[in-house]
Amino acid sequence: MAGITNSPFRRLMKRMNSSVVVSELVSSTGLEYMGQKSFDLLKFHDEERVVGLQIFGDDREHLVKACRTIEKLGADFVDLNMGCPVPKVVKRGGGAAMCRDLPELSKTLRAMVESVKIPVTIKIRTGWDSETRNAVEVARVAADAGVAWVAIHGRTRAQAYTGEADWDFIGNVKAKSSIPIIGNGDLTTPEKSVERFKTYGVDAVLIGRGALRNPFIFDQSAKKLRGEDYALPVAEDYLEMIDSQRVLLEESFPTAKGVTIHARKFLAWYSAGFPGSAEFRKKVFTLEESDRLWGEARDFFAESVAKRDYRFLSEDFLMGGHG
Ligand SMILES: Cc1cc2nc3c(=O)[nH]c(=O)nc-3n(C[C@H](O)[C@H](O)[C@H](O)COP(=O)(O)O)c2cc1C
């Protein structure tokens, strides 16, 4: 997720038992012009493995070069973003627009797959709009091109983030495809993640926003899948996680300001559903001094974890993004 799944957060989520992590989208054309910002986004730590770096773009040559760069950097796989609905990206033919021209898509995917030894994977939506939900056809093109798996966010490009992810549709794509299919969309609880995984027969599920309000979701889902009970996190679990995140952010961002900017949004997301969270969020976004910010966070979670209202986990939030 753009602006969210950077290296320190991916490391944290690995520690929280996520099996695979993927970077935010990086412009292949930005890499071509040696944009330092784009290269910075490709940095990862060994702790993240299995880790994929995600690219987007509309220029075949740039995409192929980006694959080679990512292989050289040592990532485990390269993921192509074909789900981004943002006008600036699709207007040029990138993101979700790539699924509209299957012959061209086939050439691009083949060129990417042939250019590297690491797996090439793709992330798509169900289709462009309700009239053209062509994920089955896209998955076939991908399979023929040698792509390793297809992750599907169960909304169309036109839906952006409105409505609900259509898991029946995802299940239908899975039933008709010879390539591994990963289902994605609205998995906000471990119960829902395991239920969708089992009901629709997908090869894996991908959790995005759910991890922001419940960073324990990966571990809880894994336990549930194994038929084990999971314990709800207690204050110490939150404090341990927050302390871990602070160290990771301080390692990754050279200035206190950089750390604070990143810390604020995560702390605000984690706090949803806890009593006093609105007040806490206000504080978080006004406190400038790092020790005070983390101190407030520790006090808040120590005090309120036991009183959380878990219904908040299923509420809509963050209704805009790049996939
Ligand atoms: C703020 C934000 C940024 C996102 N950025 C990306 C991205 O860079 N690449 C991508 O494939 N999907 C991106 N997405 C989409 C998510 O990966 C996911 O497909 C979508 O949010 C639905 O799944 P969820 O309900 O589990 O979050 C983003 C979503 C949000 C909310």
The ligand as an SDF file (V2000), in Angstrom:
LIG
                    3D

 31 33  0  0  0  0  0  0  0  0999 V2000
   -3.8730    3.9070    0.9350 C   0  0  0  0  0  0  0  0  0  0  0  0
   -3.8310    2.7130    0.0460 C   0  0  0  0  0  0  0  0  0  0  0  0
   -2.7640    2.5230   -0.8190 C   0  0  0  0  0  0  0  0  0  0  0  0
   -2.7140    1.4140   -1.6560 C   0  0  0  0  0  0  0  0  0  0  0  0
   -1.6290    1.2340   -2.4480 N   0  0  0  0  0  0  0  0  0  0  0  0
   -1.5200    0.1010   -3.1900 C   0  0  0  0  0  0  0  0  0  0  0  0
   -0.3470   -0.1680   -3.9550 C   0  0  0  0  0  0  0  0  0  0  0  0
    0.6080    0.6070   -3.9710 O   0  0  0  0  0  0  0  0  0  0  0  0
   -0.3230   -1.3240   -4.6640 N   0  0  0  0  0  0  0  0  0  0  0  0
   -1.3540   -2.2320   -4.6500 C   0  0  0  0  0  0  0  0  0  0  0  0
   -1.2730   -3.2610   -5.3000 O   0  0  0  0  0  0  0  0  0  0  0  0
   -2.4720   -1.9810   -3.9640 N   0  0  0  0  0  0  0  0  0  0  0  0
   -2.5620   -0.8560   -3.2130 C   0  0  0  0  0  0  0  0  0  0  0  0
   -3.6960   -0.6300   -2.4800 N   0  0  0  0  0  0  0  0  0  0  0  0
   -4.8020   -1.6070   -2.5390 C   0  0  0  0  0  0  0  0  0  0  0  0
   -4.6790   -2.7000   -1.4850 C   0  0  0  0  0  0  0  0  0  0  0  0
   -3.5220   -3.4650   -1.7280 O   0  0  0  0  0  0  0  0  0  0  0  0
   -5.8900   -3.6270   -1.5180 C   0  0  0  0  0  0  0  0  0  0  0  0
   -5.9770   -4.2190   -2.7840 O   0  0  0  0  0  0  0  0  0  0  0  0
   -7.1980   -2.9080   -1.2330 C   0  0  0  0  0  0  0  0  0  0  0  0
   -7.0560   -1.9720   -0.1890 O   0  0  0  0  0  0  0  0  0  0  0  0
   -8.3090   -3.9090   -0.8550 C   0  0  0  0  0  0  0  0  0  0  0  0
   -7.8760   -4.7910    0.1370 O   0  0  0  0  0  0  0  0  0  0  0  0
   -8.1090   -4.5280    1.7130 P   0  0  0  0  0  0  0  0  0  0  0  0
   -9.5940   -4.3830    1.9060 O   0  0  0  0  0  0  0  0  0  0  0  0
   -7.5200   -5.7340    2.3890 O   0  0  0  0  0  0  0  0  0  0  0  0
   -7.3860   -3.2740    2.0600 O   0  0  0  0  0  0  0  0  0  0  0  0
   -3.7680    0.4720   -1.6430 C   0  0  0  0  0  0  0  0  0  0  0  0
   -4.8520    0.6770   -0.8040 C   0  0  0  0  0  0  0  0  0  0  0  0
   -4.8980    1.7680    0.0410 C   0  0  0  0  0  0  0  0  0  0  0  0
   -6.0770    1.9490    0.9490 C   0  0  0  0  0  0  0  0  0  0  0  0
  1  2  1  0
  2  3  1  0
  2 30  2  0
  3  4  2  0
  4  5  1  0
  4 28  1  0
  5  6  2  0
  6  7  1  0
  6 13  1  0
  7  8  2  0
  7  9  1  0
  9 10  1  0
 10 11  2  0
 10 12  1  0
 12 13  2  0
 13 14  1  0
 14 15  1  0
 14 28  1  0
 15 16  1  0
 16 17  1  0
 16 18  1  0
 18 19  1  0
 18 20  1  0
 20 21  1  0
 20 22  1  0
 22 23  1  0
 23 24  1  0
 24 25  2  0
 24 26  1  0
 24 27  1  0
 28 29  2  0
 29 30  1  0
 30 31  1  0
M  END
$$$$
